[in-house]
Amino acid sequence: MKFINELKPGDRVADIYMCKHKLSATTKNGKEYYSVILQDKTGTVDAKIWEPGSGGIEEFEATDCIDVFGEVTSFNNALQVNIKRARKCGEGEFDLSNYLPVSKKNNDDMYKELLAIIGTIENPYLKALLDKFFVDDKEFIERFRRSSAAKTVHHGFIGGLLEHTLSVTKLCDYMASTYPLLKRDLLLTAAICHDIGKTRELSLFPVNDYTDEGQFLGHIVMGCEMVGEKARQIEGFPEILKQELQHCILAHHGEFEYGSPKKPAIMEAVALNLADNTDAKMETFTELLSNVSAPGWQGFNKFFESNIYQTRVD
C-alpha cells in the first residue's frame, strides 16, 4: 500500500483509502462533481471526481473504505487526487488500522505515566477527583484514551487527547518546580482535566466530528460541568477549591477571541494557558513539517500567519 504521506505529483494511485468526506458540488459551468477527502493513518489528501456519472464510479459514502484508481496532481501548491475509478470495499479487503490516524506514542505507556503523576497529588480532594475520572470511571477512561484533541490543527488522531494532556501536564509540572508561588496540586489537576470535555465534544474515529453537545456548549463549558459533577460526589470538597479548578478550565484558552469564557485571574490559570498554547503550537508545527521533503521555505501558513521555514542544520 502507498500511504498518503508518500504521494507526489505525477503518481498513479491504485490503492484502498478511507473516504473521510464526500460532497457533491457544481463547477462554474454547472457540471456536477464530487469533492472527496481521502484518509489513511498518515494523513489526508484532497480528491476530486470530475465524472461522477461514469461507469467506473460506484456508490460510496463517508467512512467507507474505497478502492481508488487515479492520478496525483498539484493544485494551489497542495496535492490533489483525480479519481477515475472508485468502488466501496467489502469486509476483509482492508485492515482498518491502516486508515485511522493514531498517536506515534504507546497509549499504555502514556496512560501509566499520567497515572503516576496523579499518584503524586497530595491534596486529598483533588486526588479523589482525579481518581473518580481516571481510575474509577471505566467508560470515561476508554473514551479519553481513544479521543483526539481536535478535529483539525493539532493532535487530531486516536490517542491525541491523552498525548496532549500528558504534554501539558509535564510542562505545568516544570513550571510548578520553577515558580514556587504556583500551587502544584491545583495546577496539575487543572492540566489533567483541562480538555476532558473533548470526550463529549468530538465523536470517536472514524468520524471525529463535533457532536450536537459539542456544537452547542463546547469542551470548555462541558469540562467545567464535568468537574463540578465529580466534585459534588466527594464529601466536603471545598467550594473555593472547586471554583479555582473550574476557573483554570474556563480560562485555559486565555482570550475571549479564542473561545475562553474567562480570562486568567489566578497564577495557575496563566500557567495552564501558556502550557496548553505551547504544546498546541509545537505539535501543529511538527505536523506541518512531517511531510516536508527538503529544508527551506515551505510557504505561507494561515495558522501561524507566517511563511514557515524548515531549518537546515541538524
C-alpha atoms as one frame of an Amber mdcrd trajectory, in Angstrom:
protein
   0.000   0.000   0.000   1.205   3.503  -0.817   0.389   5.781   2.104  -0.773
   9.360   1.620   2.422  10.858   3.038   4.332   9.075   0.240   2.287  10.542
  -2.615   3.778  13.099  -5.002   2.599  14.837  -8.179   2.616  12.519 -11.168
   1.987   9.330  -9.170  -0.626   6.826 -10.291  -2.868   5.720  -7.433  -4.317
   2.211  -7.271  -4.977   1.562  -3.598  -7.579   1.456  -0.860  -8.218   4.578
   1.240 -10.908   5.677   3.649 -13.353   8.332   2.459 -13.315  10.885   5.269
 -15.587  13.366   3.490 -17.709  13.416   0.343 -19.572  16.427  -1.009 -21.488
  16.914  -4.226 -20.676  20.265  -5.857 -21.091  22.101  -9.153 -18.497  23.756
 -11.368 -18.933  27.294 -12.719 -20.224  25.692 -15.914 -22.942  23.844 -13.988
 -21.282  20.427 -14.163 -21.635  18.184 -11.112 -18.555  16.736  -9.430 -17.622
  15.168  -6.079 -15.181  16.731  -3.651 -13.665  13.962  -1.559 -11.120  13.767
   1.251  -9.150  10.517   1.351  -7.579   9.411   4.621  -5.156   6.843   5.939
  -3.161   6.648   9.154  -0.536   9.065   7.770  -2.910  11.898   6.932  -5.455
  13.157   4.406  -5.453  14.367   0.811  -7.980  16.293  -1.241  -9.515  14.393
  -4.160 -11.957  15.151  -6.976 -14.274  13.002  -9.072 -14.927  15.050 -12.177
 -17.065  12.396 -13.886 -19.348  11.035 -11.113 -21.769   9.540 -13.627 -19.185
   7.416 -15.378 -19.327   3.654 -15.187 -16.144   3.495 -13.126 -17.559   5.365
 -10.136 -19.643   3.175  -7.833 -21.684   4.368  -4.839 -19.823   5.053  -1.599
 -20.239   7.327   1.416 -18.123   8.984   4.121 -16.303   6.486   6.429 -16.367
   3.807   3.679 -13.077   2.328   2.565 -12.868   2.649  -1.211 -10.653   1.127
  -3.872  -9.346   4.118  -5.815  -7.697   4.428  -9.196  -6.476   7.867 -10.255
  -3.551  10.227 -10.545  -1.893  12.719  -8.209  -1.649  16.339  -9.289  -0.805
  19.611  -7.585  -3.353  22.425  -7.169  -2.519  25.675  -5.321   0.679  24.025
  -4.031  -1.273  21.160  -2.460  -1.652  17.554  -3.550  -4.900  16.522  -5.187
  -6.004  13.112  -6.436  -8.110  12.991  -9.594 -10.184   9.840  -9.138 -11.032
   7.942 -12.342 -12.499   4.806 -10.773 -13.760   4.051  -7.259 -15.696   1.284
  -5.567 -16.717   0.547  -1.995 -14.642  -2.236  -0.437 -16.167  -5.158   1.381
 -15.278  -6.544   4.782 -11.986  -8.423   4.755 -10.475  -6.416   1.906  -8.654
  -3.975   4.167  -7.006  -3.598   7.573  -8.813  -0.761   9.384  -5.672   0.099
  11.369  -4.118   1.428   8.131  -6.789   4.098   7.802  -7.178   5.677  11.217
  -4.535   8.164  12.415  -3.010   7.012  15.689  -0.514   8.598  18.071   3.048
   7.512  17.415   3.451   7.106  21.175   2.357   3.979  23.054  -1.074   4.534
  24.607  -0.475   2.220  27.557   2.834   3.877  28.409   1.325   7.364  28.233
  -1.587   6.419  30.464   0.711   4.801  33.028   2.780   7.991  33.089  -0.346
  10.077  33.611  -1.480   7.801  36.460   1.970   8.096  38.050   1.638  11.889
  38.044  -1.842  11.603  39.553  -0.272   9.494  42.286   1.892  12.461  43.323
  -1.091  14.755  44.049  -1.156  15.361  47.807  -4.387  17.328  48.246  -6.941
  14.633  49.205  -9.865  16.310  47.445  -8.045  16.857  44.172  -6.613  13.342
  44.292 -10.085  11.900  44.905 -11.493  13.886  41.972  -8.769  12.675  39.614
  -9.288   9.089  40.764 -13.002   9.355  40.046 -12.206  10.246  36.439  -9.007
   8.372  35.638  -9.190   5.288  37.882 -12.848   4.553  38.624 -14.810   5.713
  35.565 -14.106   2.952  33.053 -16.354   4.393  30.346 -14.657   7.797  30.607
 -11.183   6.199  30.603 -11.926   4.231  27.426 -13.202   7.310  25.636 -10.392
   9.554  26.938  -7.717   7.171  25.693  -9.298   6.860  22.222 -10.233  10.522
  21.695  -8.435  13.045  19.559  -7.591  16.501  20.894  -9.049  18.280  17.871
 -10.890  17.796  14.603  -8.022  19.542  12.815  -4.926  21.682  13.621  -3.162
  19.566  16.317  -3.334  16.092  17.882  -6.170  15.109  15.531  -5.595  11.363
  15.919  -6.540   8.451  18.170  -4.734   8.966  21.472  -4.245  12.648  20.672
  -6.167  13.831  23.730  -4.066  11.650  26.027  -0.815  12.727  24.342  -1.728
  16.433  24.534  -2.925  16.169  28.157   0.259  14.436  29.243   2.478  17.008
  27.498   0.577  19.954  29.013   0.740  18.341  32.453   4.503  17.824  32.213
   5.003  21.429  31.109   2.933  22.564  34.098   4.946  20.332  36.420   8.120
  22.030  35.193   6.604  25.460  35.797   5.487  24.455  39.288   9.054  23.402
  40.123  10.422  26.698  38.762   7.882  29.158  40.210   7.229  28.318  43.882
   4.093  30.503  44.147   2.257  28.098  41.845   0.149  25.558  43.736   1.334
  22.347  42.119  -1.649  20.170  43.037  -4.146  22.679  41.689  -2.146  23.371
  38.525  -1.544  19.723  37.653  -5.148  18.763  38.361  -6.274  21.588  36.082
  -3.810  20.456  33.400  -5.033  16.861  33.562  -8.684  17.958  33.408  -8.445
  20.959  31.106  -9.646  19.154  27.961 -11.795  16.350  29.398 -14.806  17.981
  27.737 -13.391  16.884  24.388 -14.503  13.336  25.199 -18.031  14.688  24.664
 -17.323  17.487  22.181 -15.922  15.189  19.475 -17.146  11.815  18.290 -14.646
   8.978  18.124 -12.879   7.932  14.937 -13.544   7.228  12.136 -15.962  10.202
  12.280 -14.046  12.545  14.653 -16.561  15.354  14.218 -18.426  17.702  16.538
 -21.366  16.232  18.443 -24.562  18.224  18.970 -23.478  18.811  22.581 -20.083
  19.925  21.350 -21.596  22.397  18.921 -23.981  23.862  21.497 -21.694  24.003
  24.546 -18.052  23.354  23.590 -15.439  21.409  25.506 -14.520  24.217  27.909
 -18.026  24.557  29.358 -18.564  20.792  29.329 -15.255  20.172  31.103 -16.184
  22.697  33.778 -19.526  20.939  34.289 -17.894  17.501  34.432 -15.523  18.645
  37.185 -18.457  20.093  39.106 -20.360  16.813  38.827 -17.459  14.758  40.214
 -16.679  17.293  42.957 -20.267  17.043  44.233 -19.738  13.314  44.723 -16.836
  13.951  47.123 -17.972  14.775  50.649 -16.586  18.045  51.984 -14.964  19.149
  48.717 -14.080  22.807  49.399 -16.215  25.180  47.334 -13.389  27.665  46.751
 -11.065  24.894  45.566 -13.699  23.689  43.103 -14.130  27.240  41.798 -10.365
  27.728  41.389 -10.141  24.488  39.435 -13.135  25.327  37.276 -11.728  28.796
  36.623  -8.495  27.279  35.284 -10.537  25.182  32.851 -12.739  28.115  31.806
  -9.699  30.354  31.232  -7.284  27.923  29.609  -7.665  29.433  26.109  -6.552
  32.739  27.565  -8.532  35.227  25.480 -12.204  35.761  24.687 -11.490  35.703
  20.937 -10.014  32.211  21.318 -13.211  30.893  22.899 -12.263  31.355  26.551
 -15.331  32.238  28.687 -12.990  33.815  31.262  -9.551  35.418  31.147  -6.993
  34.014  33.622  -7.354  35.575  37.063  -5.030  33.329  39.071  -1.424  32.340
  38.523  -2.284  28.686  37.909  -4.701  29.644  35.121  -1.971  31.715  33.432
   0.476  28.806  33.628  -2.092  26.379  32.208  -2.897  28.721  29.322   0.805
  29.051  28.443   1.389  25.289  28.622  -1.683  24.495  26.534  -0.746  27.059
  23.897   2.881  25.877  23.815   2.021  22.227  23.232  -0.658  23.055  20.656
   1.703  25.243  18.622   4.672  22.859  18.825   2.541  19.910  17.722   0.953
  21.951  14.930   4.397  22.894  13.604   5.551  19.289  13.970   2.621  18.078
  11.894   3.160  20.798   9.281   6.767  19.689   8.783   6.093  15.956   8.955
   5.631  15.667   5.183   8.339  18.153   4.203  10.798  16.543   1.811  13.509
  19.222   1.943  14.538  22.054   4.297  13.924  25.693   3.457  10.868  27.900
   2.984   7.586  25.978   2.938   5.081  28.722   2.091   2.544  30.825   3.979
   0.604  29.162   6.770  -2.708  30.660   7.917  -2.471  29.287  11.461   0.907
  30.920  12.151   0.231  33.853   9.803   3.760  33.476   8.509   5.843  31.968
   5.741   7.215  28.958   7.637  10.709  27.524   7.330  12.246  24.124   7.935
  15.707  24.650   9.430  18.666  23.231   7.520  21.058  22.483  10.386  20.598
  19.239  12.349
